[in-house]
Amino acid sequence: MPYECRFKINDLVEINSAISSKHTGRQGRIKKVIPSKYQKRTLDRYVVHFGGSEEVTFWDIQLVAVSPPEAETVFESS
């Protein structure tokens, strides 16, 4: 089975506190995937776009996937 990185381009992620960062708690989108040449997930790096021209590179262990909000059920009253 071919090696796959955990995140893909345009995935929404949040910066966790595994490694202290001024960006902890912020959300952004994956702009670039930099796979580890050793095919070790923890060594994969990702460029995260925060908006405007702000982009920062993070290690895999610094990122958490953000699930899209579930669709709200709308009930019609009769």
C-alpha positions as CSV (number, residue, x, y, z in Angstrom):
1,M,0.0,0.0,0.0
2,P,1.5,3.4,-1.0
3,Y,2.3,5.9,1.8
4,E,-0.2,8.6,2.4
5,C,0.0,11.7,4.4
6,R,-2.7,12.3,7.0
7,F,-3.8,15.6,5.6
8,K,-4.6,16.7,2.1
9,I,-4.5,20.1,0.3
10,N,-7.4,22.3,1.5
11,D,-8.1,20.3,4.7
12,L,-9.2,22.5,7.6
13,V,-6.9,22.0,10.6
14,E,-6.3,23.5,14.1
15,I,-2.9,24.0,15.6
16,N,-2.7,22.0,18.9
17,S,-0.4,22.4,21.9
18,A,1.9,19.4,21.3
19,I,4.7,21.9,20.5
20,S,4.4,25.4,21.9
21,S,3.5,27.9,19.2
22,K,2.1,31.4,19.0
23,H,-0.5,29.8,16.6
24,T,-1.9,27.3,19.1
25,G,-5.7,27.2,18.8
26,R,-5.8,28.9,15.4
27,Q,-7.5,27.2,12.4
28,G,-6.3,27.3,8.8
29,R,-6.2,25.3,5.6
30,I,-3.5,23.0,4.3
31,K,-1.9,24.8,1.4
32,K,1.1,22.4,0.8
33,V,2.0,18.9,1.9
34,I,5.7,18.1,2.5
35,P,5.9,14.3,2.9
36,S,8.7,12.8,5.0
37,K,11.4,11.1,2.8
38,Y,11.4,8.4,5.5
39,Q,7.7,7.8,5.1
40,K,7.1,8.5,8.8
41,R,3.9,10.4,9.5
42,T,5.3,12.3,12.4
43,L,7.9,13.8,10.1
44,D,5.4,15.0,7.5
45,R,5.2,18.8,7.3
46,Y,2.4,21.0,6.2
47,V,2.1,24.6,5.1
48,V,-1.0,26.1,6.7
49,H,-2.7,29.2,5.3
50,F,-4.4,31.4,7.9
51,G,-5.7,34.1,5.6
52,G,-4.3,37.0,3.7
53,S,-0.7,36.1,3.0
54,E,0.1,34.4,6.4
55,E,1.4,30.9,5.9
56,V,3.4,28.8,8.5
57,T,4.9,25.3,8.3
58,F,4.0,22.8,11.0
59,W,4.8,19.2,11.8
60,D,2.1,16.6,11.6
61,I,1.9,16.2,15.4
62,Q,1.0,19.9,15.7
63,L,-2.2,19.6,13.7
64,V,-5.6,18.3,14.4
65,A,-8.3,17.8,11.8
66,V,-11.3,20.1,12.2
67,S,-14.6,18.3,11.3
68,P,-17.0,20.3,9.2
69,P,-20.0,21.4,11.3
70,E,-22.9,18.9,11.0
71,A,-25.8,20.1,9.0
72,E,-28.5,21.5,11.3
73,T,-31.9,19.8,11.1
74,V,-34.6,22.3,10.5
75,F,-38.1,21.4,11.7
76,E,-41.0,23.1,10.2
77,S,-43.9,23.8,12.4
78,S,-47.4,23.3,11.1
